[in-house]
Amino acid sequence: MDTRIKELIDSTKLKFGLDNYYLARQSLKRNVNIFNETTYTLNMEWFPNHEKQTEDEDSNPEGTAVIDIELNSLMIESVIFVGGKSFANGIKFNKYDREEIIKWIEQEARITYGKQFEFHKEVEDELYFKECIDGVAVSPYGFIEIRSDQEGRLTLFAIHGQFPAKEMIKGDVFSLTLGDVTPIVKEQLKLIEVPSHEHQRFIPVYGIEEIYITNDNQASTIPFEFIVNARSYLKVNESLYWDNPLDKPFDGLKINWTEEVTAAQAISNERSPDSFPITEQEQEKCIIAVNDFLRREYADDSGKWKLKTLHRDKGYIHATLRAAHQNNHIFQRKITIIIDAKRFKVLNYIDNKPMLAMFEEFEEAEKVTIVKEDAYEKIQHLLELKPYYVYDFEQKQYVLCGKLDCQYGVDAANGKVVRLGDL
C-alpha cells in the first residue's frame, strides 16, 4: 500500500474515533470538476468490529462508516454512518448548538459562513446549508448536509459544490432590472404543452424558460441547461442524413461505469481523459459513428435527428441527439449515444421514447386563443430576476447574473394565470 494512502487511512481512523471499526474495503475514485480539474478521492468502508465482511459489495451492515476524502486537499467529501447508527467515539456536537456545528464545518471545509455558505433549512434532525458568494446564490448549486444522533455523534456529513476562491469570482454589484432586459424576457416566454395526468390531456401554456442574464452592458445570456448539467459541452448542431440503411443489426454492450484507478495515478494526480477537449478529428469520427448507428437502429429516420452536443464522461464520449422537428410538448424526444473514446464505436444508447409513451393516450391540447403579447401582460408583474453568481465556462469565472424565472404561466386556451407547479 502506498505510504501516503496508508497515512490517510490511519489519520481517518484517529479523526473519527473508529477504534471499534476495521477497514473492510477501500478504493480510489477519479472525477473532473466544473473547472476541468482532475480530483482523486479515497473511499473507505469501515465495518463495526462485531460485523463480518461479506462478498456483497453493494450492501453494508448498520453502523458502517463510509468515508470519502479528497487526496490532494485531504478534505472530507462525505461521511455516512449506515442506518444513522454510529459506534465511533470521535466527532461529537451539542446538537442544539448550531454555532458549534457551523464552526466545525468552517474548519473542515475551509470556508467561511456568510461568505461562502449560509443556513438553508432544518429537516427533522438534519441541517442543510447552501453555497453562496457573499450572500448571493450560486449556480451550479452547492450544498452541505450534516446530521448527528441523539448523543450528538456525527452520523452524516456531505459537501457538494465548488465554494470558489476569490480569484475565481468576478465581483460586481447587482443592478439588473426587468426593464433592462425586456426583449430577452419576451424571447424567453414560450408556448409549451404540459401533460396533465388529472385531465389526461396536454394543456397549452405560456411560460418563461429559465435563463441567466449577465449583469453588464452586454446583457448576454447563459443557458440554464448547461449550468444545471455542470459540464463543458462541444456544440455540434449537425443534422444527420443518409441514403442507404445498414442491414447489420446493432448489438449494444453493457457499459462499465466503474473506472479502475490506481494508487500511482492518484498520487501523481494524473490528468483524467475526461478533462481533455474533444478535437476536430475526434468530432468527425463521432459523427460518422453516430450516423452509422442511426442507419442500423433508426434506418428510416434520415434527416429526423440532429446531433446537438458531444461531451466526455467516465472515459466515454456521449453524443446527445434531439429530434430535428420539435413540437410544443415540454418533454421532447432525445437520444444519448455512448461512444468508445478510443475506437469510436457506439457501445450503447438511451432513448427516452419509452418515457414519452406514457403520454401517447393523452388528448391533444385545446386550440390556442391567447396571443403571446397578451400572455406577457398577464404575468409581467409575476416575473422574477434574482441575483446569482454563475460559472461561465468560456470566461472560466463566476460572473454576476440575474436568473430570469416565473412560477406562473398563462393557459393559452382560456387566458387564466396558473401556477406551473400545480399543472
Stockholm file with secondary structure:
# STOCKHOLM 1.0

chainA/1-423         MDTRIKELIDSTKLKFGLDNYYLARQSLKRNVNIFNETTYTLNMEWFPNHEKQTEDEDSNPEGTAVIDIELNSLMIESVIFVGGKSFANGIKFNKYDREEIIKWIEQEARITYGKQFEFHKEVEDELYFKECIDGVAVSPYGFIEIRSDQEGRLTLFAIHGQFPAKEMIKGDVFSLTLGDVTPIVKEQLKLIEVPSHEHQRFIPVYGIEEIYITNDNQASTIPFEFIVNARSYLKVNESLYWDNPLDKPFDGLKINWTEEVTAAQAISNERSPDSFPITEQEQEKCIIAVNDFLRREYADDSGKWKLKTLHRDKGYIHATLRAAHQNNHIFQRKITIIIDAKRFKVLNYIDNKPMLAMFEEFEEAEKVTIVKEDAYEKIQHLLELKPYYVYDFEQKQYVLCGKLDCQYGVDAANGKVVRLGDL
#=GR chainA/1-423 SS CCHHHHHHHHHHHHHTTCTTEEEEEEEEEEEECTTSCEEEEEEEEEEETTSCCCSCTTCCCTTCEEEEEETTTCCEEEEEEGGGCCCCCSCBCCTTCHHHHHHHHHHHHTCCBTTTEEEEEEETTEEEEEEEETTEEEESCCEEEEEECTTCBEEEEEEESCCCCGGGEECCCCCCCGGGGHHHHHHHEEEEEEEETTTTEEEEEEEECCEEEESSSSCCEEEHHHHHHTSCCEEEEEEECCSSCCCSCCCCCCCCCCCCCCHHHHHTTCCCGGGSCCCHHHHHHHHHHHHHHHHHHSTTCTTSEEEEEEEEETTEEEEEEEESSCCSBSSCCEEEEEEETTTCCEEEEEECHHHHGGGTTSBCCCCCCSCHHHHHHHHGGGCEEEEEEEEETTTTEEEEEEEEECSEEEETTTCCEEEGGGC
#=GC SS_cons         CCHHHHHHHHHHHHHTTCTTEEEEEEEEEEEECTTSCEEEEEEEEEEETTSCCCSCTTCCCTTCEEEEEETTTCCEEEEEEGGGCCCCCSCBCCTTCHHHHHHHHHHHHTCCBTTTEEEEEEETTEEEEEEEETTEEEESCCEEEEEECTTCBEEEEEEESCCCCGGGEECCCCCCCGGGGHHHHHHHEEEEEEEETTTTEEEEEEEECCEEEESSSSCCEEEHHHHHHTSCCEEEEEEECCSSCCCSCCCCCCCCCCCCCCHHHHHTTCCCGGGSCCCHHHHHHHHHHHHHHHHHHSTTCTTSEEEEEEEEETTEEEEEEEESSCCSBSSCCEEEEEEETTTCCEEEEEECHHHHGGGTTSBCCCCCCSCHHHHHHHHGGGCEEEEEEEEETTTTEEEEEEEEECSEEEETTTCCEEEGGGC
//
